[in-house]
Amino acid sequence: MFEKLEAMEEKYEDISNKLSDPDIVNDNKLYTQLMREFKNMTPVIEKYREYKNAQKSFIEAKELLDEGGLEKDFREMAQAEFEESKEAMENISQELKILLLPKDPNDDKNVIIEIRGGAGGEEASLFANSLYRMYTMYAETKGWKQEVLSANPTELGGFKEISFSIEGEGAYSRLKYESGVHRVQRVPETESQGRIHTSTVTVAVLVEADEVELEINPTDLKIDYFRASGAGGQHINKTESAVRITYLPTNVVVECQDERSQHKNKDKAMKILRSRIYEALQEEQNEKIASERKMQVGTGDRSERIRTYNYPQGRLTDHRINLTIYRLEDILNGNLDEVFDSLATADQAAKLANQEM
């Protein structure tokens, strides 16, 4: 590990020098690429330098103690320095192992989230809206941008399904653990007996794939245009602005009718389609490293029950890592960092354990 860090520090210094070279500064593409690499390496190098400082203190204290003949007070100071620097080296070494774990190449990408009501009828649709609100409020706290791509609202204010994009630095790294079945336990407003109902909602978090990453052959697409219609007669128009795109090789179908413009609906539908195809390709790759995936937090499988939201107890439980938090209202208002931090830590621990096997 330390040989790797030494080589990385040399490269870091080299990039640092290049970033002040006028020729590179004027080459926008190369400068951006080097700046990104420099930024990604900085936390590792800073931590490694912290380790080297602790190591230096450790060696100096050890040499003093080995020489002997020290006065009592001075020996105690050297012993304390020896113990402290030894502990610091052990702790920093562990932190470095985590920082050196292979980075998910998608972590800095934008996401498309698809939420669908499952078992529970209208109650599931209402909870789908609660989850949509939770994620968009979280995005707001991060200063991220969100846009609804496709929605199928119900008359009582829920969503049978809704797809929306979230754009911002590190969006996927924070939201990637959310794919799966979310279960809600609460008393519906329509329940006169006060009985608790259990409903489910499925969430899929997709990496937003751009055209450069994924080329789709136009001949593989079947595009249909039709008139839009909505809940309770809303958004009905007389032109064929709604779009349905079928990707023929796999029969993936995407519909979009939220915009009045046919062109905008087609753009949004293509955005969702690209991300679904990209996800399918990733799942194919992940199957090849299935044993590693089992070590990680969840599998991202949409059929896996990952979390329960219990309203009467004000409790959220994430079943993958046995995390229980009694601040449900706070979490539903978008304060998700504690949940996401716990999931990321568990995922790192699993990866470390897998690496050391």
CORWO-V449014 format. One record per helix or strand of 3 or more residues. SS is the DSSP state (2 for helix, 1 for strand). FROM is the first residue (numbers start at 1). TO is the last residue. If there is no record, write none. Layout:
ss,from,to
SS,FROM,TO
SS,FROM,TO
//
This chain:
ss,from,to
2,2,18
2,22,26
2,28,67
2,72,99
1,111,117
2,121,141
1,145,153
1,159,167
2,171,178
1,180,186
1,197,207
2,218,220
1,221,226
2,231,233
1,242,247
1,252,256
2,262,288
2,290,295
1,305,310
1,315,318
1,323,325
2,328,332
2,337,356
//
